[in-house]
Amino acid sequence: MTQVAGVGAELCDCEALAAESGPGPAPGRVHVIGPVCFDLVFSGLSGPPRPGTEVRAAYLGISPGGVANVAIALARLGLDVALSAVFADDSFGHYLWSSLLDEGVDLAYSVQVTGWNTPVTSSVAFAREREMVSYEEVLPVTAESLVSLAHADPAWLAGLHGVAPLVFADVAWDDEHLASSRFLEDLAAVDVFMPNAAEALACTRCETIEQAAAKLASGGPLVVVKDGAAGSLAMAPGASEALRAPAVVVDALDTTGAGDVFDAGFVYGSLAGWPVAQCLRFANLCASESVKLIGGSLAAPCWHDLAAFWDKLDDEELRQDFSFLNAVIHNAPPRRRECRRSYPSLERLEAWGAGAH
């Protein structure tokens, strides 16, 4: 049994993988495992925060954070999603629980505990980047599967493939554990590892992300590196060079959670049986749609947003790159409901716990 302490890796195990490519994802369920938190996101600042001063924010977003970003983004793409997480039995915890249920995420594998406060992350978005401050208490219960990749029981990791043909892993920032030899060894149990550029460099102590991706891929997984405005790249085990996909250029309002939304897009494409290059482009698109709004999980796009992108796209080169969207949108259209967005209000907070168990 491993007790969860701090923010760890975000693991999702997919119980079905497409045998053949097609316009939509394979049937089955995506199971997301990891910690959730309550996100406060400040954006539209008049200047960077400085010691001893006060800065006004034009926007405030409130939304579920942590692996809730991945779970909600996957659900908005139409996948059947279950989440294994621990929730506090407090006002913030009730809000998180209710919000995830509202997004269609199955919480049958999650638990609520008393005597513990919901982890909170405050994110300040400025100049196309963000800085975060988090508060998190040690869990008062043990949770065998809700662990960081660095702290996970090797037997538990090795057993994941018994119930999940395809295992994805992302990682939260922890310089000490990212650089540990144990962390690199654990990648052997993962099919797809999706760090951002800074995390990939910290994992390997390499000078370039291409070198880092090659070193990480030598341990067995397909390595997908998120490189911000430069897009993303993928390195397969044994490949001589990385495959790159450029970012979709947008006016970014807030990058909070964009990496998690990218992960969801890549998982969706993988389940659909798409080629890696296509998965990269789709994941880049999902991330770019999310940064146009405030917050992480509730900025994730629905198919309504992706269809609007396709319908308004007039660049011929980009239309060729994203031509696969036409088949998904028009031949096998997923649900296209309007997404609920993050908002600076906790009205009727006492009612959030009504559906909690």
C-alpha positions in Angstrom: 0.0 0.0 0.0 1.3 3.4 -0.9 0.2 6.6 0.6 -0.3 9.5 -1.7 1.7 12.6 -0.7 2.2 15.5 -3.1 1.3 15.7 -6.7 2.4 12.7 -8.7 2.2 11.2 -12.1 -1.1 11.2 -14.0 -1.8 7.7 -15.2 -4.6 6.6 -17.4 -5.1 3.0 -18.5 -7.2 2.4 -21.6 -9.2 -0.9 -21.6 -9.7 -0.9 -25.4 -7.4 -0.1 -28.2 -8.6 0.2 -31.8 -7.6 -2.8 -33.9 -8.0 -0.8 -37.2 -8.1 2.8 -37.9 -11.4 4.6 -38.3 -13.1 7.9 -37.9 -14.0 7.4 -34.2 -12.6 5.9 -31.0 -12.8 2.2 -30.2 -15.5 1.1 -27.8 -14.4 0.6 -24.2 -13.5 2.7 -21.2 -10.6 5.0 -20.3 -9.7 4.8 -16.7 -7.9 7.9 -15.3 -5.9 7.6 -12.1 -4.4 10.3 -10.0 -4.9 13.3 -7.7 -7.5 16.0 -8.2 -7.4 19.6 -6.8 -9.4 22.8 -6.8 -8.0 25.3 -9.3 -8.1 29.1 -9.0 -6.8 30.8 -12.2 -6.0 34.5 -12.4 -5.5 35.9 -15.9 -5.5 39.3 -17.7 -3.0 40.8 -15.3 -1.8 44.4 -15.8 1.7 43.3 -14.9 3.6 40.5 -13.3 3.2 40.1 -9.5 5.9 41.7 -7.5 6.8 41.4 -3.8 5.0 44.0 -1.7 2.5 45.1 -4.4 -1.0 44.2 -5.6 -1.9 43.3 -9.2 -5.4 43.2 -10.5 -6.7 40.3 -12.7 -9.3 40.9 -15.4 -10.4 37.2 -15.3 -10.8 34.5 -12.7 -11.5 30.9 -13.5 -12.6 28.2 -11.0 -12.5 24.6 -12.1 -11.5 21.0 -11.2 -7.7 20.5 -11.6 -5.1 17.8 -11.4 -6.1 14.7 -13.3 -9.6 16.1 -13.5 -8.2 18.1 -16.5 -7.6 14.8 -18.3 -10.8 13.1 -17.3 -13.0 16.0 -18.3 -11.2 16.6 -21.6 -11.6 12.9 -22.5 -15.3 13.0 -21.6 -15.9 16.1 -23.7 -14.4 14.2 -26.7 -17.1 11.6 -26.2 -15.2 8.8 -24.5 -16.5 6.7 -21.6 -14.3 7.9 -18.7 -13.9 6.6 -15.1 -11.8 8.3 -12.5 -10.0 6.9 -9.5 -9.3 9.7 -7.1 -9.7 10.8 -3.5 -12.0 13.7 -2.7 -12.2 15.6 0.6 -15.6 15.8 2.2 -15.5 19.6 2.3 -17.1 22.4 0.2 -14.4 22.4 -2.4 -14.5 18.6 -2.6 -18.3 18.6 -3.1 -17.8 21.1 -5.9 -15.2 18.9 -7.6 -17.3 15.8 -7.3 -20.5 17.5 -8.6 -18.6 19.1 -11.5 -17.1 15.8 -12.7 -20.5 14.1 -12.5 -21.9 16.9 -14.5 -19.3 16.3 -17.2 -20.3 12.6 -17.4 -17.2 11.2 -15.6 -17.9 7.9 -13.7 -16.8 8.3 -10.0 -17.7 4.8 -8.9 -14.0 4.1 -8.3 -13.4 7.3 -6.4 -13.8 7.9 -2.6 -14.6 10.8 -0.3 -12.8 11.1 3.0 -13.2 13.2 6.1 -10.5 14.9 8.2 -8.7 16.2 5.1 -8.8 19.4 3.1 -9.1 19.6 -0.7 -5.8 20.4 -2.4 -5.8 23.9 -3.9 -3.7 25.3 -6.7 -3.6 29.0 -7.5 -2.4 29.7 -11.0 -1.3 33.2 -12.3 -1.3 33.5 -16.1 0.9 36.2 -17.6 2.9 36.6 -20.8 1.7 33.3 -22.2 3.0 31.4 -19.2 1.8 30.7 -15.7 3.1 30.4 -12.2 1.4 28.1 -9.6 1.2 27.9 -5.9 -0.3 24.7 -4.4 -1.5 23.6 -0.9 -1.9 19.9 -0.2 -2.1 17.8 2.9 -1.0 14.2 3.3 -3.9 11.9 2.7 -5.4 10.4 5.9 -5.9 7.1 4.0 -3.8 4.7 1.9 -4.6 4.5 -1.8 -2.7 1.8 -3.6 -3.4 2.9 -7.1 -3.4 6.7 -6.6 0.4 7.1 -6.7 3.1 8.9 -8.5 5.1 7.2 -11.1 8.2 7.7 -9.0 6.6 6.1 -5.9 4.5 3.4 -7.5 4.9 -0.2 -6.5 6.8 -1.9 -9.4 4.5 -4.9 -9.1 1.4 -2.7 -9.4 2.9 -1.0 -12.4 3.7 -4.3 -14.1 0.2 -5.5 -13.4 -1.5 -2.7 -15.2 -1.3 -4.5 -18.6 -3.4 -7.3 -17.1 -6.4 -5.0 -17.2 -5.3 -2.3 -19.7 -3.8 -3.1 -23.1 -2.5 0.5 -23.4 -1.0 2.5 -20.5 -0.3 6.3 -20.8 1.6 8.3 -18.2 2.1 12.0 -17.7 4.1 13.5 -14.8 3.9 16.5 -12.5 7.0 18.5 -11.7 9.2 17.0 -9.1 12.9 17.6 -9.9 14.2 15.0 -7.3 12.0 12.2 -8.6 12.2 13.0 -12.3 15.9 12.6 -12.2 15.9 9.3 -10.2 17.1 6.1 -11.8 14.0 4.4 -10.4 11.8 6.7 -12.4 13.4 5.8 -15.7 13.2 2.1 -14.8 9.4 2.5 -14.2 8.9 3.7 -17.8 9.3 0.1 -18.9 5.7 -0.5 -17.7 4.3 2.4 -19.7 3.3 2.4 -23.4 3.2 6.1 -24.0 5.0 8.7 -21.8 3.9 12.3 -22.3 6.1 14.9 -20.4 6.5 18.5 -21.3 9.9 19.8 -22.6 11.1 20.9 -19.1 10.1 17.6 -17.6 11.8 15.6 -20.4 15.0 17.5 -19.8 14.8 17.1 -16.1 14.3 13.3 -16.5 17.4 12.9 -18.6 19.7 15.8 -18.0 20.0 16.1 -21.7 20.6 19.4 -23.6 17.8 19.1 -26.2 14.4 17.6 -26.1 15.2 15.5 -29.1 18.1 13.9 -27.1 15.8 13.6 -24.1 13.1 11.9 -26.1 15.5 9.4 -27.6 16.9 8.5 -24.1 13.4 8.1 -22.6 12.3 6.0 -25.6 15.2 3.6 -25.1 13.4 2.4 -22.0 10.5 1.1 -24.0 7.7 3.6 -24.4 6.6 5.9 -27.2 7.7 9.3 -25.9 5.6 12.3 -26.7 7.0 15.7 -25.7 4.8 18.8 -25.4 6.9 21.8 -26.5 4.5 24.7 -26.0 4.4 27.2 -28.9 6.8 25.0 -30.8 4.2 22.2 -30.9 5.1 18.6 -30.0 7.2 15.7 -31.0 7.2 11.9 -30.7 10.0 9.4 -30.5 9.4 5.7 -31.0 11.8 3.1 -29.4 14.6 2.5 -31.9 13.7 5.4 -34.2 16.5 7.4 -35.6 14.7 10.8 -35.4 11.7 12.4 -33.8 8.4 13.2 -35.5 7.3 16.8 -35.0 4.0 18.6 -35.4 3.7 22.4 -35.2 1.4 24.1 -32.8 -1.9 25.7 -33.9 -1.4 29.4 -33.6 -4.0 31.1 -31.5 -4.2 34.1 -29.1 -3.4 32.4 -25.8 -5.3 33.7 -22.8 -4.2 31.1 -20.2 -2.1 28.0 -20.6 -3.2 26.3 -17.4 -4.0 22.6 -18.0 -3.1 22.8 -21.7 -0.7 19.9 -21.4 -3.4 17.7 -19.8 -5.9 18.6 -22.6 -3.1 17.7 -25.1 -2.8 14.3 -23.3 -6.6 13.7 -23.8 -6.4 14.5 -27.5 -3.5 12.1 -27.9 -5.3 9.3 -26.1 -8.4 9.9 -28.2 -6.4 9.6 -31.4 -4.6 6.5 -30.2 -7.9 4.8 -29.4 -9.1 5.8 -32.9 -6.2 4.0 -34.4 -4.8 7.1 -36.0 -1.1 7.4 -37.1 1.2 9.1 -34.5 1.5 12.2 -36.7 -2.2 12.6 -36.8 -2.5 12.1 -33.0 0.1 14.9 -32.5 -1.8 17.3 -34.7 -5.1 16.5 -33.0 -3.6 16.9 -29.5 -2.0 20.2 -30.5 -5.4 21.4 -31.7 -7.2 20.4 -28.5 -4.5 22.2 -26.4 -4.7 25.3 -28.6 -8.5 25.5 -28.2 -8.1 25.3 -24.4 -5.6 28.2 -24.1 -8.1 30.5 -25.7 -10.1 30.4 -22.4 -9.5 30.6 -18.7 -8.7 27.5 -16.6 -7.8 23.9 -17.3 -10.5 21.3 -17.3 -13.4 23.6 -18.1 -11.5 25.2 -21.0 -11.1 21.8 -22.7 -12.9 21.8 -26.1 -16.1 20.0 -27.0 -16.7 18.7 -30.5 -18.8 21.8 -31.0 -15.6 23.9 -30.7 -13.6 21.5 -32.9 -16.3 21.6 -35.6 -16.2 25.4 -35.5 -12.4 25.3 -36.0 -12.8 23.0 -39.0 -15.7 25.0 -40.6 -13.8 28.3 -40.3 -10.4 27.0 -41.4 -9.5 28.6 -44.8 -5.8 27.9 -44.9 -5.4 25.2 -47.5 -2.2 23.6 -46.0 -3.9 23.4 -42.6 -7.1 22.0 -44.1 -4.9 19.2 -45.6 -3.2 18.6 -42.2 -6.5 18.4 -40.4 -8.6 16.7 -43.2 -9.2 13.8 -40.8 -11.5 16.0 -38.8 -14.0 16.0 -41.6 -14.6 12.3 -41.3 -15.1 12.5 -37.5 -17.3 15.5 -37.6 -19.5 14.6 -40.6 -19.4 10.8 -41.0 -19.5 9.7 -37.4 -20.3 12.9 -35.4 -19.7 12.6 -31.6 -21.9 14.6 -29.3 -21.6 18.3 -29.8 -23.1 19.9 -26.6 -21.9 23.3 -25.6 -19.2 23.1 -22.9 -19.7 24.7 -19.5 -16.8 27.1 -18.9 -15.0 28.0 -15.7 -16.5 31.0 -14.0 -15.6 33.1 -10.9 -18.5 32.0 -8.7 -19.3 29.4 -6.1 -23.0 30.2 -5.8 -25.0 27.7 -3.9 -21.8 25.9 -2.8 -23.8 24.1 -0.1 -25.7 22.3 -2.9 -22.7 20.8 -4.6 -22.6 17.9 -2.2 -26.2 16.7 -2.9 -25.1 14.0 -5.3 -22.0 13.0 -3.5 -21.5 9.5 -1.9 
